[in-house]
Amino acid sequence: MKTFEQRFTVAYQYPVTFCRDVFSAECDVLTRAILRDVTDVSPHRVLIVLDRGLEEAQPDLTKKITAWVMANAPEISLAAPIESIPGGEFAKKQDTAVERLVKLAYQTHFGRKDTFIAIGGGAVQDTVGYAATIIHRGCRLIRINSTTLSQADAGIGVKNGIDYASGKNFLGTFAPPYAVINDVSLLTTLSDQDWRNGISEAVKVATIKDAAFLQWIQEHTDALRMRDLDAMEKLVERTAELHLMHIAYGGDPFERGSARPLDFGHWSAHRLESITCWQLSHGEAVAIGIALDMLYASLLGLVSGMEATRVISILRECGLRVWCDELTLRSTDGKLAIVEGLRQFREHLGGELCVTLPQGLGNKTEVHEINETLLEQAVQLLRERFA
């Protein structure tokens, strides 16, 4: 018998740029992102996919994009007319959007060095990103994020995915984007719910990684709730920075291991999204998941009751809900229905359950089991104090 041990290392690098009015004549961020590989032969062909919710909220955006393409011709050209797909979890709950994009790429003879440009929220980024990675085993993807959630978290990393049956992100890939652009001006037309969604991810990462940032959020809850754009810009920048640092220096960018620190608060959040048939937005569900895990951590003695209350109060003062009645639903075996989320989370991790919890504020630890008696107590405490 003969064995060859294959080993190689591949370096990844991509810019994450914060700007305003990316499609204005004065801004060259997107042009530089597309043309940064100077060895390519012009013209550079792009397929632009637009979040339908953003398109409806900003009716002049399509004209701006078209004008930008014309201003950058002939170096940059459209492979097909601008495509729009629905935003929100609906886009991920079916493979129709992915099939449309695959068909469009095939019909336009799209190549590996041609570029998808996804403009929208996290669900659109997940969907277009998944399509881009399965076409030719990977086409270039530039993400232009348009929600607080995608700018702070979902649209800056290396994960793509769509839902299958009730499994959130059951189908997906790990693939770094070619570039990421966060245009803060795209946030101005968000609904209040979508505006707040990214705040929950900021509180999440601050709670387990940066106590000073958590303090900053607490000092700016009024500004954030009242839609102060400068405050939100600072929040999404710091949240994105912490996420990027974890991806680069956490030692597990493609999540080969079982520890997923950035999924703090998510095991129950994903289950709540499913139980409510996605009536809960991801950001709302994460806020509730964080609140539940904070109280559970306090019962374990990992944080004090005062620290748990502080984090939950920050979420509430930012306008986020921290309770939903579905937390008390029970399965036919009498267990809390959210407990099924632990099994799904364990399966997603690859076999071993590993739940991130805070250990003090600004630090974290991992536990490999959840005590269901303490979980029942945490749900009861959350209902009594914050429902």
Order of alpha helices (4+ residues) and beta strands (2+ residues): beta-alpha-beta-alpha-alpha-beta-beta-alpha-beta-alpha-beta-beta-beta-beta-alpha-alpha-alpha-alpha-alpha-alpha-alpha-alpha-beta-beta-alpha
